[in-house]
Amino acid sequence: MQPKLRIAVACRITNAQQGIGTAVLALAKALSDSEVTDQEYTFIVQESMTGWLFPYIHGPCKLASIPDPKLPAFSALKSVLRHIPPLRLLRKKLRRTSISIPTSDGFVESQRFDLVHFPTQMAYLTSLPSIFQPWDLQHVHHPEFFAKEDRVLRNHQYAAFSQQASCVCVQAEWTKRDVMEHLGIPAEKIAVIPWGPVFDAYQRPSADDIRLTVKKYMLPKDFFFYPAVTWPHKNHEIIFRALHILKRDYKISPTVVFTGASTDYRTILDKLARDLGISQCLQFLGFLPPVDLQAIFKAATAMIFPSRFEGFGLPILEAFHAGLPVFSSTATTLPEVAREGALYFDPDSPNQLADLMHSILCQPEMRQDLIRKGTLVLSKYSSKEMAADFRALYARTVESVTCHSGQCQVSTS
């Protein structure tokens, strides 16, 4: 009897409230639900993060925790400076002192895993075969959103992790082409595995859940929805400008509900809202528990997804899963993900977005048509298929490395 392949899934993120945390949760649930007998998976998280994945780990999956890193005094100082606006310049100067490529602490090697899968950009150098997942190369396309030191660091680390990897895994064909062009990775070393919707991991909200959530957050009958951390590339401002156009030209002021953590950029967004006179149209609810978030997906009129850059666009599938119409920007992977299930607008055209928002409020049949189209597109995505694709990729990668003593490239056909 062949021994089971032992796969380490290294998830050393420190904040599960961002999109990457949701994506890893979906992977953990999908692999846990797999009826597999020849592989086992260990999700490795920091001790402070075990509660994030624990409810979704079972079957062939298990959870392993490692101590949270103890910052040396120099790194601790930089961490403090990050949160003190007048001292950020000093922090930037400190960052220029070195470019470090993280190296394994020895845990995965000591446990004799056959393969390490890095499902996030937070990887490290290891002697074991690995799969590296660079979700996007936003820093290449939008350097204005990153400090120079961050761009340099990402360039060095992504190149190192991709070169050591037996396989580089991405979520879309657009990203595959991008990785080939900017990281110099050959096509045969890149696997494309689309993500399944994370809501497969959650229990669907009941009618009472939806009613109570609407009451809890005092939501109006009709409202638009955008779930995203307030990073600059998420392009919240185009929604603000579209609301200004609706107020000025159509004399209507619909509500837009935002969920997700707020960053420092929220201050700039708040000022823009005041300047445009649309603050009363906005509700920022922050990070919500899954049941509340799902209920809002169900209750909204449409989801607006105006991002300027995405490696995949998982919230679009979550909207389709909830039967929620989608207005999406035309940026990067989004048309590939949403296909014919969404209506599109230029991420630099608030007029196009305002027209879409006005149309769906005035034409109920438009909403039903989009729901139908989104459901058809969603049928092409599956968490179960995602898990099967990863199982096959794990097996191919280990077999290829075993046969060629770690010098081969993985066939992804």
Helices and strands as residue ranges (DSSP letters): E 5-10, H 19-32, E 39-46, G 47-49, H 50-53, G 54-56, E 61-66, H 73-81, G 85-87, H 88-95, H 107-110, E 115-118, E 130-132, H 138-141, G 143-145, H 148-164, E 167-170, H 173-183, G 187-189, E 190-192, G 198-201, H 207-216, E 223-227, G 232-234, H 236-245, I 246-250, E 255-259, H 266-276, G 279-281, E 282-284, H 290-299, E 302-305, H 314-322, E 326-329, H 334-338, G 339-341, E 343-345, H 350-362, H 364-378, H 383-403
